[in-house]
Amino acid sequence: MSHNNPQLKVRLEPAVKDWLASKAKADDRSQTWLLNQIAKEAMQRDQQTKAP
């Protein structure tokens, strides 16, 4: 992923942050990659439900 992508600061609940860290480590991915995947999947689901 390009470092030219915009940054977004977020505040996560401790349990969410812990899950994110452990899931990313288990999948051998970064937390940023995992958050991007989760957001893209949610975006696709949202777009599918709004499709004619």
Backbone hydrogen bonds in HBPLUS format (Angstrom, degrees):
<---DONOR---> <-ACCEPTOR-->    atom                        ^
c    i                          cat <-CA-CA->   ^        H-A-AA   ^      H-
h    n   atom  resd res      DA  || num        DHA   H-A  angle D-A-AA Bond
n    s   type  num  typ     dist DA aas  dist angle  dist       angle   num
A0005-ASN N   A0002-SER O   3.41 MM   3  5.90 167.6  2.43 109.8 111.7     1
A0016-VAL N   A0013-GLU O   2.98 MM   3  5.28 120.8  2.34 108.1 123.1     2
A0017-LYS N   A0013-GLU O   2.97 MM   4  6.26 163.2  2.00 161.7 167.2     3
A0018-ASP N   A0014-PRO O   2.89 MM   4  6.09 159.6  1.93 151.0 156.5     4
A0019-TRP N   A0015-ALA O   2.99 MM   4  6.15 158.6  2.04 141.8 147.6     5
A0020-LEU N   A0016-VAL O   2.87 MM   4  6.05 164.2  1.89 152.9 157.6     6
A0021-ALA N   A0017-LYS O   2.94 MM   4  6.13 163.9  1.97 151.1 154.9     7
A0022-SER N   A0018-ASP O   3.00 MM   4  6.18 164.5  2.02 149.2 153.6     8
A0023-LYS N   A0019-TRP O   2.79 MM   4  5.90 162.3  1.83 156.7 161.9     9
A0024-ALA N   A0020-LEU O   2.94 MM   4  5.97 164.5  1.96 148.8 153.5    10
A0025-LYS N   A0021-ALA O   3.05 MM   4  6.15 158.4  2.10 143.2 149.4    11
A0026-ALA N   A0022-SER O   2.95 MM   4  6.08 160.7  1.99 145.0 150.5    12
A0027-ASP N   A0023-LYS O   2.97 MM   4  6.12 147.9  2.07 145.8 154.2    13
A0029-ARG N   A0024-ALA O   2.85 MM   5  4.92 174.7  1.85 150.6 151.7    14
A0028-ASP N   A0025-LYS O   3.08 MM   3  4.90 155.9  2.14  99.9 107.2    15
A0034-LEU N   A0030-SER O   3.05 MM   4  6.34 164.7  2.07 149.0 152.8    16
A0035-LEU N   A0031-GLN O   2.91 MM   4  6.11 164.6  1.93 151.0 154.9    17
A0036-ASN N   A0032-THR O   2.95 MM   4  6.15 157.7  2.00 149.7 156.0    18
A0037-GLN N   A0033-TRP O   2.93 MM   4  6.22 156.3  1.99 152.0 158.4    19
A0038-ILE N   A0034-LEU O   2.95 MM   4  6.21 165.1  1.97 155.5 159.1    20
A0039-ALA N   A0035-LEU O   2.93 MM   4  6.08 160.7  1.97 147.4 152.9    21
A0040-LYS N   A0036-ASN O   2.87 MM   4  6.04 158.1  1.91 148.6 154.8    22
A0041-GLU N   A0037-GLN O   2.94 MM   4  6.13 161.9  1.97 152.5 157.0    23
A0042-ALA N   A0038-ILE O   3.04 MM   4  6.24 158.9  2.09 146.4 152.2    24
A0043-MET N   A0039-ALA O   2.88 MM   4  6.06 152.9  1.95 146.0 154.1    25
A0044-GLN N   A0040-LYS O   2.89 MM   4  6.15 157.3  1.94 150.0 155.6    26
A0045-ARG N   A0041-GLU O   2.99 MM   4  6.23 162.1  2.02 149.8 154.4    27
A0046-ASP N   A0042-ALA O   2.94 MM   4  6.10 158.7  1.99 146.5 152.7    28
A0047-GLN N   A0043-MET O   2.92 MM   4  6.14 156.6  1.97 148.1 154.4    29
A0048-GLN N   A0044-GLN O   2.91 MM   4  6.11 150.1  2.00 147.6 155.7    30
A0049-THR N   A0045-ARG O   3.07 MM   4  6.31 152.8  2.15 147.7 154.1    31
A0051-ALA N   A0048-GLN O   3.32 MM   3  5.13 153.8  2.39  95.0 102.6    32
